[in-house]
Amino acid sequence: MEQTFVFIPKGVCSEKISIVYDGDIVKSVEFTRGCPGNTVGVGRLCQNRSFDELIPLLEGIPCRNKPTSCPDQLAQALKIIRDQKN
């Protein structure tokens, strides 16, 4: 059954990340604000991939001189969903 999780990222240009998932599979990701090309691209690349596949790919990516990024914040959101399920 598909569920939606809304995450408010910290330290990035995006103001909100909406994740639709089914079990441990991401169905869609939508960023509110941020760099449109990058956030749309990241969202599409995440479709139909598992949390365990995506977290190590996205976690720890910096943006400019920031220690985090929109992909890193998405990884943090996926970790919260995963941990709440266990």
DSSP file (Angstrom, degrees, kcal/mol; ACC not computed):
  #  RESIDUE AA STRUCTURE BP1 BP2  ACC     N-H-->O    O-->H-N    N-H-->O    O-->H-N    TCO  KAPPA ALPHA  PHI   PSI    X-CA   Y-CA   Z-CA
    1    1 A M              0   0    0      0, 0.0    22,-0.5     0, 0.0     2,-0.1   0.000 360.0 360.0 360.0 127.3    0.0    0.0    0.0
    2    2 A E  E     -A   22   0A   0     20,-0.2     2,-0.3    18,-0.1    20,-0.2  -0.418 360.0-176.5 -70.4 140.1    1.5    3.4   -1.0
    3    3 A Q  E     -A   21   0A   0     18,-2.9    18,-2.7    -2,-0.1     2,-0.4  -0.920  17.4-135.4-131.6 159.0    2.2    5.9    1.7
    4    4 A T  E     -A   20   0A   0     -2,-0.3     2,-0.4    16,-0.2    16,-0.2  -0.961  13.7-169.6-119.4 135.3    3.4    9.5    1.6
    5    5 A F  E     -A   19   0A   0     14,-2.7    14,-2.9    -2,-0.4     2,-0.5  -0.990   8.0-156.2-122.0 128.8    6.1   10.9    3.9
    6    6 A V  E     -A   18   0A   0     -2,-0.4     2,-0.4    12,-0.2    12,-0.2  -0.925  12.5-171.5-108.4 127.0    6.7   14.7    4.0
    7    7 A F  E     -A   17   0A   0     10,-2.9    10,-2.7    -2,-0.5    70,-0.1  -0.950  18.4-146.5-121.2 135.3   10.1   15.8    5.2
    8    8 A I        -     0   0    0     -2,-0.4     8,-0.2     8,-0.2     7,-0.1  -0.885  26.9-145.7-100.2 106.2   11.3   19.3    6.0
    9    9 A P        -     0   0    0      0, 0.0     2,-0.4     0, 0.0     3,-0.1  -0.261   5.2-141.5 -72.6 159.4   15.0   19.5    5.1
   10   10 A K  S    S+     0   0    0      1,-0.1     3,-0.1    59,-0.1     4,-0.1  -0.963  73.4  12.4-122.6 137.9   17.6   21.5    6.9
   11   11 A G  S    S+     0   0    0     -2,-0.4     2,-0.3     1,-0.3    57,-0.3   0.624 104.0  91.6  80.2  14.0   20.5   23.5    5.5
   12   12 A V  S    S-     0   0    0      2,-0.3    -1,-0.3    -3,-0.1    57,-0.1  -0.829  83.6-109.8-133.6 172.2   19.4   23.3    1.8
   13   13 A C  S    S+     0   0    0     -2,-0.3    21,-0.4    -3,-0.1    -1,-0.1   0.809  89.9  93.4 -73.8 -30.8   17.4   25.4   -0.7
   14   14 A S        -     0   0    0     19,-0.2    -2,-0.3     1,-0.1    19,-0.2  -0.360  57.5-164.0 -63.9 142.9   14.5   22.9   -0.8
   15   15 A E        +     0   0    0     17,-3.2     2,-0.3     1,-0.3    18,-0.1   0.641  69.2  10.1-101.5 -19.6   11.7   23.6    1.6
   16   16 A K  E     - B   0  32A   0     16,-1.0    16,-2.9    -8,-0.2     2,-0.4  -0.981  54.2-155.5-160.2 144.8   10.0   20.2    1.5
   17   17 A I  E     -AB   7  31A   0    -10,-2.7   -10,-2.9    -2,-0.3     2,-0.5  -0.989  11.9-163.4-125.3 121.7   10.5   16.7    0.2
   18   18 A S  E     -AB   6  30A   0     12,-3.0    12,-2.5    -2,-0.4     2,-0.5  -0.921   8.5-170.1-106.5 124.2    7.5   14.5   -0.4
   19   19 A I  E     -AB   5  29A   0    -14,-2.9   -14,-2.7    -2,-0.5     2,-0.5  -0.960   9.8-163.7-119.6 122.9    8.2   10.8   -0.8
   20   20 A V  E     +AB   4  28A   0      8,-2.6     7,-3.2    -2,-0.5     8,-1.8  -0.921  25.0 167.7-101.9 128.6    5.6    8.3   -2.0
   21   21 A Y  E     -AB   3  26A   0    -18,-2.7   -18,-2.9    -2,-0.5     2,-0.4  -0.946  32.5-152.2-141.2 158.9    6.7    4.7   -1.1
   22   22 A D  E >  S-AB   2  25A   0      3,-2.6     3,-1.8    -2,-0.3     2,-0.5  -0.953  76.3 -42.7-132.9 111.3    5.3    1.2   -1.0
   23   23 A G  T 3  S-     0   0    0    -22,-0.5   -20,-0.0    -2,-0.4    62,-0.0  -0.579 125.9 -25.9  66.5-119.1    7.1   -1.0    1.5
   24   24 A D  T 3  S+     0   0    0     -2,-0.5    27,-2.1    -3,-0.1     2,-0.5   0.076 117.6 101.7-112.5  23.4   10.7   -0.2    1.1
   25   25 A I  E <   -BC  22  50A   0     -3,-1.8    -3,-2.6    25,-0.2     2,-0.4  -0.926  68.2-133.9-111.6 127.9   10.4    0.9   -2.5
   26   26 A V  E     +BC  21  49A   0     23,-2.8    22,-3.0    -2,-0.5    23,-0.6  -0.661  21.8 179.6 -77.9 126.8   10.3    4.6   -3.5
   27   27 A K  E     -     0   0A   0     -7,-3.2     2,-0.3    -2,-0.4    -6,-0.2   0.807  66.0 -11.1 -95.4 -39.3    7.6    5.3   -6.0
   28   28 A S  E     -B   20   0A   0     -8,-1.8    -8,-2.6    19,-0.1     2,-0.4  -0.987  52.0-157.6-159.3 154.6    8.1    9.1   -6.4
   29   29 A V  E     -B   19   0A   0     -2,-0.3     2,-0.4   -10,-0.2   -10,-0.2  -0.999  10.3-174.3-135.0 132.2   10.0   12.0   -4.9
   30   30 A E  E     -B   18   0A   0    -12,-2.5   -12,-3.0    -2,-0.4     2,-0.4  -0.988   8.2-157.7-131.6 124.7    9.0   15.6   -5.2
   31   31 A F  E     -B   17   0A   0     -2,-0.4     2,-0.6   -14,-0.2   -14,-0.2  -0.801  11.1-142.5 -96.6 138.7   11.1   18.5   -3.9
   32   32 A T  E    S-B   16   0A   0    -16,-2.9   -17,-3.2    -2,-0.4   -16,-1.0  -0.927  73.5 -17.3-101.1 119.7    9.5   21.9   -3.2
   33   33 A R  S    S+     0   0    0     -2,-0.6   -19,-0.2   -19,-0.2     2,-0.1  -0.222  89.7 104.5  73.4-170.4   12.0   24.6   -4.3
   34   34 A G  S    S-     0   0    0    -21,-0.4    -1,-0.1   -20,-0.1     3,-0.1  -0.402  89.5 -28.5  92.1-175.5   15.7   23.9   -4.8
   35   35 A C     >  -     0   0    0      1,-0.2     4,-2.9    -2,-0.1     5,-0.3  -0.670  62.3-149.3 -77.1 108.6   17.5   23.6   -8.1
   36   36 A P  H  > S+     0   0    0      0, 0.0     4,-2.5     0, 0.0     5,-0.3   0.860  90.3  47.9 -54.0 -46.4   14.8   22.4  -10.5
   37   37 A G  H  > S+     0   0    0      1,-0.2     4,-2.0     2,-0.2     5,-0.1   0.928 116.9  42.9 -61.9 -44.5   16.9   20.3  -12.8
   38   38 A N  H  > S+     0   0    0     -3,-0.2     4,-2.8     2,-0.2     5,-0.2   0.930 115.6  46.8 -68.2 -45.5   18.8   18.6  -10.1
   39   39 A T  H  X S+     0   0    0     -4,-2.9     4,-2.3     2,-0.2    -2,-0.2   0.888 114.0  47.1 -69.4 -37.6   15.8   17.9   -7.9
   40   40 A V  H  X S+     0   0    0     -4,-2.5     4,-2.4    -5,-0.3    -1,-0.2   0.924 114.0  49.4 -65.8 -43.0   13.6   16.6  -10.7
   41   41 A G  H  X S+     0   0    0     -4,-2.0     4,-2.3    -5,-0.3    -2,-0.2   0.921 111.3  47.5 -61.9 -45.5   16.6   14.4  -11.9
   42   42 A V  H  X S+     0   0    0     -4,-2.8     4,-1.3     1,-0.2    -1,-0.2   0.926 111.1  52.8 -61.6 -44.5   17.2   13.0   -8.4
   43   43 A G  H  X S+     0   0    0     -4,-2.3     4,-0.7    -5,-0.2     3,-0.4   0.917 110.8  45.8 -57.8 -45.3   13.5   12.3   -8.1
   44   44 A R  H >< S+     0   0    0     -4,-2.4     3,-0.9     1,-0.2    -1,-0.2   0.889 109.8  54.0 -66.8 -39.5   13.3   10.4  -11.3
   45   45 A L  H 3< S+     0   0    0     -4,-2.3    -1,-0.2     1,-0.2    -2,-0.2   0.745 105.8  55.1 -66.9 -22.0   16.5    8.4  -10.5
   46   46 A C  H >< S+     0   0    0     -4,-1.3     3,-1.5    -3,-0.4   -20,-0.3   0.663  79.0 119.0 -84.3 -17.2   14.9    7.3   -7.2
   47   47 A Q  T << S-     0   0    0     -3,-0.9   -20,-0.2    -4,-0.7   -19,-0.1  -0.241  85.6   0.0 -58.9 132.1   11.7    5.8   -8.7
   48   48 A N  T 3  S+     0   0    0    -22,-3.0     2,-0.3     1,-0.2    -1,-0.3   0.753 102.3 122.5  62.9  28.7   11.2    2.1   -8.1
   49   49 A R  E <   -C   26   0A   0     -3,-1.5   -23,-2.8   -23,-0.6    -1,-0.2  -0.890  62.1-110.6-117.9 152.8   14.5    1.7   -6.1
   50   50 A S  E  >  -C   25   0A   0     -2,-0.3     4,-2.3   -25,-0.2     3,-0.4  -0.387  19.6-119.3 -82.1 157.2   14.8    0.5   -2.5
   51   51 A F  H  > S+     0   0    0    -27,-2.1     4,-2.9     1,-0.2    -1,-0.1   0.922 115.4  55.0 -55.9 -45.6   15.7    2.5    0.5
   52   52 A D  H  4 S+     0   0    0    -28,-0.2    -1,-0.2     1,-0.2    27,-0.0   0.771 110.7  45.5 -65.4 -25.5   18.7    0.3    1.1
   53   53 A E  H  > S+     0   0    0     -3,-0.4     4,-0.7     2,-0.1    -1,-0.2   0.876 118.0  42.2 -79.2 -40.8   19.9    1.0   -2.5
   54   54 A L  H  X S+     0   0    0     -4,-2.3     4,-2.1     2,-0.2     3,-0.4   0.887 101.1  65.6 -78.2 -40.3   19.3    4.7   -2.3
   55   55 A I  H  X S+     0   0    0     -4,-2.9     4,-2.7     1,-0.3     3,-0.3   0.915 104.8  43.5 -54.4 -51.5   20.6    5.7    1.1
   56   56 A P  H  4 S+     0   0    0      0, 0.0    -1,-0.3     0, 0.0    -2,-0.2   0.808 114.3  52.5 -66.7 -25.3   24.3    4.9    0.5
   57   57 A L  H  < S+     0   0    0     -4,-0.7    -2,-0.2    -3,-0.4    -3,-0.1   0.852 121.2  29.6 -73.3 -34.1   24.1    6.5   -2.9
   58   58 A L  H >< S+     0   0    0     -4,-2.1     3,-1.3    -3,-0.3    -3,-0.2   0.756  94.0 101.5 -99.3 -29.8   22.7    9.8   -1.6
   59   59 A E  T 3< S+     0   0    0     -4,-2.7    13,-0.1    -5,-0.3    14,-0.1  -0.318  86.0  16.6 -66.6 136.1   24.0   10.1    1.9
   60   60 A G  T 3  S+     0   0    0      1,-0.3    -1,-0.2     9,-0.1    -2,-0.1   0.472  79.6 142.9  87.5   3.1   27.0   12.5    2.5
   61   61 A I    <   -     0   0    0     -3,-1.3    11,-0.4     8,-0.1    -1,-0.3  -0.658  37.6-151.5 -77.4 123.2   26.8   14.5   -0.7
   62   62 A P        -     0   0    0      0, 0.0     2,-0.4     0, 0.0     7,-0.2  -0.458   3.7-141.5 -88.3 167.2   27.6   18.1    0.0
   63   63 A C  B >   -D   66   0B   0      3,-1.0     3,-3.0     5,-0.9     5,-0.2  -0.980  60.2 -51.7-130.9 119.9   26.4   21.2   -1.9
   64   64 A R  T 3  S-     0   0    0     -2,-0.4     5,-0.0     1,-0.3     0, 0.0  -0.320 123.2 -19.8  51.3-122.1   28.8   24.1   -2.5
   65   65 A N  T 3  S+     0   0    0     -3,-0.1    -1,-0.3    -2,-0.1     0, 0.0   0.206 115.8 105.3 -99.4  16.0   30.2   24.9    0.9
   66   66 A K  B <  S-D   63   0B   0     -3,-3.0    -3,-1.0     2,-0.2   -54,-0.0  -0.691  71.3-135.3 -95.2 148.5   27.4   23.2    2.8
   67   67 A P  S    S+     0   0    0      0, 0.0     2,-0.2     0, 0.0    -1,-0.1   0.508  88.7  41.9 -79.8  -2.2   27.9   19.9    4.6
   68   68 A T        -     0   0    0    -57,-0.3    -5,-0.9    -5,-0.2     2,-0.3  -0.804  63.4-170.0-134.9 175.4   24.6   18.6    3.2
   69   69 A S     >  -     0   0    0     -2,-0.2     4,-2.6    -7,-0.2     5,-0.2  -0.918  45.4 -88.9-154.8 174.0   22.6   18.7    0.0
   70   70 A C  H  > S+     0   0    0     -2,-0.3     4,-2.1     2,-0.2     5,-0.2   0.925 127.6  48.6 -61.3 -43.8   19.1   17.9   -1.3
   71   71 A P  H  > S+     0   0    0      0, 0.0     4,-2.1     0, 0.0    -1,-0.2   0.914 112.0  49.6 -61.7 -39.8   20.2   14.3   -2.1
   72   72 A D  H  > S+     0   0    0    -11,-0.4     4,-2.0     1,-0.2    -2,-0.2   0.904 110.4  49.8 -64.0 -40.6   21.7   14.0    1.4
   73   73 A Q  H  X S+     0   0    0     -4,-2.6     4,-2.1     2,-0.2    -1,-0.2   0.864 108.0  53.9 -66.7 -35.0   18.5   15.3    3.0
   74   74 A L  H  X S+     0   0    0     -4,-2.1     4,-2.5     2,-0.2    -1,-0.2   0.912 106.9  51.9 -62.8 -41.8   16.5   12.8    1.0
   75   75 A A  H  X S+     0   0    0     -4,-2.1     4,-2.1     1,-0.2    -2,-0.2   0.900 108.1  51.6 -59.9 -40.9   18.8   10.0    2.4
   76   76 A Q  H  X S+     0   0    0     -4,-2.0     4,-1.8     1,-0.2    -1,-0.2   0.901 109.8  49.5 -63.7 -39.9   18.1   11.3    5.9
   77   77 A A  H  X S+     0   0    0     -4,-2.1     4,-2.3     1,-0.2    -2,-0.2   0.916 109.6  51.0 -64.1 -43.5   14.3   11.2    5.2
   78   78 A L  H  X S+     0   0    0     -4,-2.5     4,-2.7     1,-0.2    -1,-0.2   0.869 107.7  53.6 -63.0 -36.4   14.6    7.6    3.9
   79   79 A K  H  X S+     0   0    0     -4,-2.1     4,-2.7     2,-0.2    -1,-0.2   0.889 107.5  51.1 -64.8 -38.7   16.4    6.6    7.0
   80   80 A I  H  X S+     0   0    0     -4,-1.8     4,-2.2     2,-0.2    -2,-0.2   0.940 112.0  46.3 -63.4 -46.9   13.6    8.0    9.2
   81   81 A I  H  X S+     0   0    0     -4,-2.3     4,-1.6     1,-0.2    -2,-0.2   0.951 114.4  48.1 -59.6 -49.4   11.0    6.1    7.2
   82   82 A R  H  X S+     0   0    0     -4,-2.7     4,-1.0     1,-0.2    -2,-0.2   0.911 113.1  47.4 -58.2 -45.0   13.1    2.9    7.3
   83   83 A D  H  < S+     0   0    0     -4,-2.7    -1,-0.2     1,-0.2    -2,-0.2   0.838 108.8  54.1 -69.4 -32.9   13.7    3.2   11.1
   84   84 A Q  H  < S+     0   0    0     -4,-2.2    -1,-0.2     1,-0.2    -2,-0.2   0.812 106.9  52.8 -69.1 -29.5   10.0    4.0   11.8
   85   85 A K  H  <        0   0    0     -4,-1.6    -1,-0.2     1,-0.2    -2,-0.2   0.762 360.0 360.0 -76.6 -25.5    9.0    0.8   10.0
   86   86 A N     <        0   0    0     -4,-1.0    -1,-0.2    -3,-0.2    -2,-0.2   0.443 360.0 360.0 -91.9 360.0   11.4   -1.4   12.1
